[in-house]
Amino acid sequence: MTETVQWMADGTPYSPRFGDRYHSEAAHALSQAEQVFLAGCGLPQAWAGHPQWRILETGFGFGLNFLVTWHAWQQDPARPGLLHFVSTEAFPIAAADLLAQARKFPHLLPLAEELAAQWWGLLPGVHRLRLAGGRLLLSLLIGDSQAMLRQQELVADSIYLDGFSPARNPDMWSLHSLKAVARCARRGTQLATWTIAAQLRRDLAQCGFAVRKVPGVPPKRDNLQATFAPQWEPRKAPLWPLGAQALPARLAGGGGHAAIVGAGIAGAACARQLALRGWQVTVLDTASHPAAGASALPAGIFAPHTSSDDSPLSRITRAGQRCSLQWAQQLLQAGQDWEMTGVLERRQLATPPDETAALSDSPAAVPTRRSAHERPPAWKDALAAPAADWSEEASAATLEALGLPADTPALWHPRGGWLRPAALVQALLDHPGIHFVGDAQVQALDALKTAEGQPLWSLSDGQGQQWAQADLVVLCAGPQSASIRINGQSLAAAQALQTIRGQVSWGRYAEGQAPAAHQPVNGHGSWVPYFRIGQDADAAWVMGSSFERGQSALPPSAEDAAAAHAGNGAKLQTLLPEGHRPDAQAFARAQHWAQLRCASTDRLPLVGPLLPTQALQALHTLPEGLASPWVATAMGSRGLTWALLCAELLAARLHAEPLPLPNPLALALASDRYCK
């Protein structure tokens, strides 16, 4: 459930949980946000001229500090191109309460309305909200501040220390919580807060902050400001097995040249993320046009994954779905390129062991046959409201609309839907900083130095045809990534990549024959009953996909194609009854489409550098200061849900930004796990 807020007679919000007001009357609350926090951290002046700025806040509350900061950033001509705002919140309020408060500040209301549109499904964990066209990234850490901050890889340039008073919420202001905050500071980070409690001053000093009292915002006489300036050298345990692999200083602010190998969803998403950060990006593909491989799928489903233990797979997939939804809403035409119809999940088989049990946090987990429709117990009780935004038991009315009995075991994913991958790829590549080069077979990466001494990667076919030179290379070529050699050496992570051929069956509806129910159904196969295809926007359906491990021949033989088509038909019969799917004759006339997918041995994507620093130095003739090639691949059958998230994770790691996932989940995706 969302946090209960009581509104006082004077219009101020009150928390029954903590027995305290969120803030005083509106004018004072606005002054506190502007003067105590924004100006108290030297903003907006401090961020001028920087490519990005990172702010950490404890206690999001009604988001007033965030909205004031967003407004100041929006109005500032010298603003950074990317603003990160990370905020902890153990008990998020409802969107309606957030808007009720924002209506008191007309200049902030449009921003609050944009925020409220994404204010849903706030289960415990990390939620990345992409605002202002993706240039303002709000990371909500839902849970205890201390615990959440210790699970984040984060360096903050400014810190807003906020929350209910130390007397009402002592855990928020405890020494251990402040140590977690200090862990996120760099030397010179500015901190501001409204309280001047003596114990707080002593604890901040113990954590390495130089603390000072400053004149307060009336009626308070004093406020507190601090600068992180420890007398020791702060150290943190390294997160990544191959090291942070930060970009050389000359490239840290963007402006370099990046080459992306592969023009599917993963490659296009990585290109867009780098272009947003100021890179000039060349995207190379063996085909003559983008989205010619697995991303040429006529239409696919995006939906969350559920498990009784809320496994890493489930949490990563939720984060990916939120990311994909936000980009689709920003770039695509609803009804033509995609639609959030909701998705019914009807699985007759138990969740595959390699998707749930083997990915459990517990090393002792063993594959068990469990219901595919189980949800965490808390989703039915304390977390019922935010959980229902993701998945809930399918209602009798939903089942009836699809011709299924009311007692059919099934889940309903209200924010799932269908999407045309090729449309998403084209939209992502539509950026002035991105250039596509087709018919480019990249087989080799070789290090070189320019006449001016600048280290670069040369991308070639291995036979003398050079396609590009770049400061940074990202491999997103699916199964083909494994065949690319670096200075004559095979990729360390190539052994983790597996090729899987998949075939779908699809057909067009005759005029007036489209079904009444447009909701996709997945589980044992995926059925999209209605989408638009072709220049004439014909109505069509698609069913799939086969799962042919180790098969890489394209096109499939006639026998293989027929077997895959029959298999798709059999799966459809298990999903829906007659009258809600094409009849046997119509299905027999359907067209076939087959392509290759790339998966890893543990069924999770690979994101990160391919080589450790020592391996880079060991390569012959490798110039100093050249970044390792990076990789974003192995999306398996979940590219629509994972690719955009993985691209953002890659960009965050490269640019030392807050991660869109907690550390354990980011590590689960790291290419480092195969390069030890």
N, C-alpha and C positions, 0 to 999 in steps of 0.2 A: 504494500500500500504506500501511497505518497504521504509525505509528512503533513500532519494536521497543523493548520495555521488559524489562529483566532485573530480577528480584526478588532482593535480597541475602538472606543467611542471617538477618539481623535484621529482615527484612520491609520494608526500605526500597527504593524503586524506583531503578534505575540506568539511565542513558542511554549505550549503547555509542557513539552518534554523537558525544557531547561528552565522554565519559570522566568523567562526574560524576554524583553522586546528584541526583535531583530535589529532595530535601530530606532532612533527618536523621530520626531516629526520630519516631513519630507524635505523641507528646505535645509535642515541641519544634516540630514542624511546625504543630500547631494553635495553640500559643502565638504563633508568629511571625505566622500569619495574623491572629490576633485583636489582638495588641499592636503589631506592627511596622506592619502595613498599615491595618487598620480603625481602631484607636485612634490610630495615627500620623497619620492624616488627620482626626482629630477627630470620627470617626463612632462612634456614631450621632447625637451631639448636633448636629453641623453641619447635618444635613439636616432637622432638626425644623421643621415648619411650612412647608416648601417644597412646591410642587405637584409638582415633579420633581427628581431628582438624577442627575448624570451622572458615572460613574466610568470612567476609562481604566486598563487594565492592560497591561503588556508581558509576554508569556509566560504563557499560560493554564495550561500544564502539566497537572496533575491536577485543576485547578479548585478547589483548596482555598480560596484567597482568595475566589473567587466564592461558594462554598457558605457560608462563614462570613459573608460580607456579606449574602447572601440570608437566612440564618437571623436575623441581627441586625435586618434590615429587617422580616422577618415578625413578630418579637417586639415591635417598637417601636410603641406606640400613637400616637406623633407622626410616624410615617414619612410620606414623600412618597407621593402617590397613584400615581406612576409612577417606577420606578427603571430607569435605563439603565446597563448594564454592557458596556463595549466592551473586548475583549481581543484582542491579536495572538497568533498561534501559527503558526510555520512548519511544525511537524511534529506534527500532532494524534495523540494516542494512540488506542487502541481503546476502545470503550465498556466492554468487559469489564474492562480495566485500571482505568478510571475508577471502576467499581463496586467492584473489589477493594480499592482504596485507601479508598473511602468507608465500607466495612464496619468500618473501625477506629473510626469516629465515629458511633455509633448515632443521635445527634440530627440528623446531617446526611444519613443514608442515604435517607430518603424524598425529600429534595430531589435527591440524586444520581440516584435512580431516575427521577424526572420528567425530569431533564436527559438521562439516558442514552437515554430513549425518543425524543428528538429528535436524538440524536448519530449522524447518518448522512449520507452523501453529501458529506463535507467536502472538496470540490474547492477548489483555490485561488480565492480571492475572498471575498466577504462573505456570511455566513450569519446571518440573524436568527432566533433561537429565542425563541418567545413562551411564557413560563412564568407560573405563579401567576395563571392566568386572563387573561393578556395584560397584567398590570400590572408585570411584570418582563421587560424586553427585553434579551436577551443577544445582542450582535453580535460574532460571531467573525470576525476578519480573518485568513484563512488565507493566509499568505505572509510574506515579509520585513517586519519591523516598520516600517522606514523607508519602504519603498515603499508599503505598505498605508496607513499613516497619511497619507501625502501624497495619497492618493486619496480620503480621507474628509473630509467637511465636519463637523467635530466641535469642540465646546467642552466641556471636562471641568471638573467642580467638584472632583474628587479624582483623584489619579494614584497608582497602585501601580506602582513601578518594580521589576520582578522579572525572573527568568530565571537561567540558569546563570551562574556567576561570570565576571567580566570576563576572567580568564585563559583560561577554556574557550570562551567565546563573545564575543570582543571586538566583533564587529559590532553585537551588541545594545546595547552600552554606548558606542558610538562617538559622537563629537561630532555627526556628521550625523544619527544616530538620535535623539540628545537634542534636536536642533533640530526634528526632526519631532514629537517629544513636546511641546516648548514651543509649537509652532504650535497645539496643541490646548488650551492653557491660557488662562484668563482672568486678569485681575489678581485676586490673592487665592486662586487655586487652590492647594490643599495637596498636596504630594508626599511620599511615604514610600518608603524602601527599606532593605534590610538591610545593604548594603555601604557602607563609608565610604572607599573608595579615594580617594586624593588627587587623581588625575586626574579622577575623576568629580566631585568637589567643584568643581574648577576649571571643568570643562566646564558644569556646571549653572549656575554663577555667570555664565559667559559667555552662557548662554542666557536670563538674566534672573531666575534663582531666587536668593532669599536663603536660604543654606544654613546649617544648624546641626546639630551632633552632639547626640545625646540618649542617655541610658542604654539599653543594649541588652537583648535578651532572652537570659538565660544559655543557653549559655556565652559568647555575644558580649558584649563590654564596652560597645560603642557601636553605635548605628544612626544613620540619617540622616533628617532631615526638612527640607523646604524649602517656601518660599512664592513663588509667581510674583509678582514685584514689580520689573519691569524699570525702569531709569532712562530708558527711551525709550518712545514710544507704539508698541506693536506694530501692524503693518499686514499685511494679507493681500490678495492679489489677489481682486477680487470674483468669485464663482463664477457668479452668475446674471446674465444679460444685463439683466433688468429690475430688478436690485437684490434684496436679501434679502427685502424686503417683510415684515419682521417685524410682528407684531401691535402695536398701541398698548399702552403699558405697562399701562393699565387692564384689558386683556383677556389679557395674556400668561399669567396663571395660570389661565385658564378663567373660568367664571362668567358669560360673556356669552351673548347669544342669537344663534344661527346659524340661517339658513334654507337648506335644501337644496332645489334644484329638480330633481325627478326621483326616483322611488321604485323604480328598478331596483337591480341589484346595486351599481353604483357609488355611487348616492345613499345606499343603506342602509349601505354600508360606511363612507362618509364620515361619516354621521350617528353611527354607532357609535363611530368613532375620536374624534370631537369630544365625544360624551357621556362617554367614558372620561376625558376631560381636564376634565370639570366644566362643559361647555357645556349650556345648554338648547337643544334642537334641534327646529325645525319642519321637517318634510319635506312638500313640496307636489308634487302630481302632477295631471295633467289627468284621469286615470282616477279611479274611485270607490274603488279599492283598490290596494295596492302590487303590484309585479311584474305590471303589466298589459301592458307592452310586450314588448321582446325577452327580458326575464327570465321571461316566462310560458312559455318553451320547455319542453316536457314533460320532457326530460332532456338533459344535455349531457356532453361528455367534458372532463376535465382531464388533461393529459399534458405532458411537457417537449418542447422543440424541440431537435434536434441539428443540428450543422453541423461540417464538417471544421476550420474555423478558429475554432470556438466564438464565433460572432458575437455582437454585442450582443443581438440578438433571442433567441438561445439562452440567454444568461446572465440576461436579464430574465425570460424565461419560467420558468427554474428557480427564481429567487427568488420569482416569483409562485406557482408550484406549492407550494413549501414553505409559503408564507403561507396559501394556500387550504386545504391539508391541515390545518394547525394550527387554523384557525377551524372547519372542518368537524368535526374531532374534538372540539372544545370545545362546539359549539352544536347539532349535528345528530345524529339517530338513525341509526346505521349499519344498512344493509340496507333502511331505509325511505326516508330522505332522500338517502342517498349510500352509496357503497361503494368501497373501494380494492381493486378486482378485478385491477388491472394492465391495461394497454392494449397491444394489438399494433399497430404502425405498419407498414402495407404500402402504400408509395407507388409507383405505376408511373411517375410523372412525376418529372422533376428538381425539386429545390426551386425554387419561384418566385424569380426574380431579386430581386423587391422584398422577399423575406423573408430572404435570405442575402447575396448578393453586394452589393446596394445598401446593406446595413447593416453591411458590413465596416468595421473600424477604418481600413482603408487607403483613402484618397481615390481611389486609382488603380484600385480594384476595379471590374471590369466583369462583367456577367452572364455566367455560364458554365453549361453543361449538365453538372451533376455528379450523382453518386449521391445520392439523398435519404437514404440510410442511412449515409453516412459519419459517423464520429465523429473527434474529434481524435486524432492518433496516440498521444499520451501516455495516452489512456484504455485502450489495450491493453497498456500497459507499467507505467510508474511509478505511474499513477493508476488502475490497474485496479479496485482495491477500492472506493474511493469512487464511481467512475464507474458501477460496476455497480448501485449503489443508485438511480441515475437511469435509465440505459438500457444495454442490452446486446444482443448478437445473439440473436435469438429461437432457442430450442432446438428440436430436432426434436420433442420431446414437446409443446411448446406449439403448434407448427404442426399437428401431427397432431390435436390436440384440436379444432382449427378446420377440419379437413378439407383442410389445405394440404400440398403436398409438402414433404419435409424440407429441400429445397434452396431454398425460397422466400426471396428477399431480404426480410428484415423485421427490425425492432427490437422489443424487449420493454421496456416501461416499467413496472417492478414497482410503483411507487407512483402510477400513474395509475388512473383509474376514472371512474365516472359520478356525476352529482349533479343534483338537482332544484333549479334556480335559485330558484323561488318559495319553497321551504322555507328556503333560505339567507337570502333577503330578509326573510321574516317573523321569522326568528330574530335577525337583526341589529337589526331595529327594535324587538325586545322588550326595551326598556330604559326605566327610569322617566324618564330625561332626554330621551326622544324622543317627539314628538307628530306624528301623521300627519294631513294635511288633504287630502282628495280633491276631485275636480271643481274644481280650481284651475288655471286657465289663466294662467300667468305670461308676460307679453309685454314688461314694462317694469320696469327698475330705476331708481329716482330717488332722489337724495340729498336728505336733509332734516335739519333740526335740531329737536329737541324743545323744549318751552317752557323746559326746564332747560338748554338749550344742548348737549345730547348729540347727536353726529352719528349718523345711522342711514341704512340703505337701506330704501326702501319698495318692496315687490314687489306689482305690480298687473297687471291685464289690459290696461292701456293705455287703458281706457275709463272709468276712475273706480272700479272695484272693487278695493279694496286687500285683499290676502290676508295680508300679514304685514309687520312691521317687524323689522329685524335689524341687529346690529353687523357681521355677516359673512355673505356670500352665497357659496354654492358651487353652480355650475351642473353638473348631472349628467344633463341631459335628452336626451342622445344627439343625434339630428338636430335636435330642436327647440331645442337650445342656440343654434344659429346665428341663430334668428329673434328672440332677446331683445335689446332695445335698452337701452343704459346712458345715462341722461340724454339720450335721443333719438338716440344714436349707435350704429351697428352694431358688433358685436364685432370686434376686430382679428384674432382667430384664426378668424373664421367662414369665411374663404376656404380654410382648411386642412381643413374638414370635408366629408366625402362621405357620401351616403346609399346604403346597399346593402340591397336587399330579399332576404330569405332565406326559403325554404319547406322544411319538413321533412315527411316522411311517417311516420305512426305508427299502430300498431294494438294491440289487446289480444289476448292468447292465450286460446284456449278452455281450459277446465279440464283440467289434466294435459298440456298441449301445450308448456309452456315448454322451451327448449333446455337441454341438459346444460351447455354452455359459456356462461358469463355474461360473458366478457371482451369489452369493446368492441374494435372494430377501426377504425382511422382511416387517413387518407392521402388518397386520392382520394374524399373524402366521409367521413362519420363514422357508424358503425353501433353502436348500443347495443342488444344483443340481449335485455337483461332489466333492468327496473326496476319499481318499484311506483308505481301511480298511482291516484288516486281514494280516496274514503273507505273503500271496501272493499279497498283495497290490491291491485287487480287487477294481474297480471303483464302487462307491455307491452313493446313494442320501438319504436325510433325510428331513422329513417335520414334523413340530410340533409348538408348543406343546399345549396339552390341559391344562386347568387351573382349577383344581378341588380343590377349597378352602375347608379346613377342612377334606379332605379325606386322610387317612393315611394307608389304607389296601394295602398290597403288597403280591402277585400280585393282580391287580384289578380283580373283578369278570368278567366273560365272557361278561356279559351285559355291564358293564362299559367300558371294553376294546373295544368292538364293537362300542359303542357310541363315545368314544374318537377317534377311527380310522375314523369313518364317519365324525366327526367334523374336523379332520385334512384334509381330502379330500375336504370338502367344502371350507375350508380356502384356500387351494391351487388353487381351481378354481377361487377364487376372485383375487388371485395374478397374475396368468399367464394364457394366452389362450392355447387352445389345440395345440399340436405340440411342446410345450415348457415345458411340464410336462408329467409324466407317464399317459398312458390312463387308463380307468376305470379298465380294467382287470389287468394291471400291479399293479395298486394301491391296488386292492383287495387282491393280493398275497403278499403284503408287510408284513414285520415283525413288531411286536410291542415291544416297550421298555418303561418301566414306572419306575419312582422313585419319591422320596419326595424332595421338595425344602422347604427352610425355609425363611420366610420373616418377616419383622417387621410391626407394624401397620401403620407406615408412609412410608413404602416401601423403606427405606434406611438401609444400613447395621449397625450393632452395633460393635464398635471398642473401647476397653478401659477396665478399671478396673471394676469389678463387685461390689465391696464393698467400701464405704468410709472408711477413716482411723478410725473414731470413731466406725463404725460397726465392723471393724476387731478387735479392742480392746475389744469390748463387747462380742465377741464370747468366749465361755468357753474354757479354757486351751490353748488359742492361744499364742504362744511364741512371744516375742517382736522381731521386725526386720523381720517379715515374710511378703512378698509382697502379696497383694490381688491377687486372680486369675484374669486373663484377658480373654477377649472374642473377637473373630473376626468371626462373623456369620451373618445370615440373608441376604445373597447375592441375594436371590430371583432368578429371571431368568437372572440376569446379572453377574453371577459369573466369566465368562471369561473376563469381562471388569473391574470388581470391586475388585476381590480377591487379586490380586497382589498389587494394590494400598493400600488396607486396611492393608495388612501385613506390608508394608513399613511405614504406618502411626503408626501402633502399635509399631514397633521397634523404630521409632523416638521418640515417647512419652516416652517409657521406658528408653531410653538412653540420654534424654535431647538434641536431635538433632534438627536441623531445620526441620520443617514439610513440607511434599510434597504438602500441600494445604494451602491456607490462613485460618486464624483463623475461620471465619464464616462457611466455608465448613467443616473444621475439627470438629467443634462443632456439625454440623448437623449429623455427623457420630458417635459421641461419645456415648458410652453406658451410660454415665452419665445422658443423657437426660431421662432415665427411672428409675434412682436410686436417687431420691431426698428425 
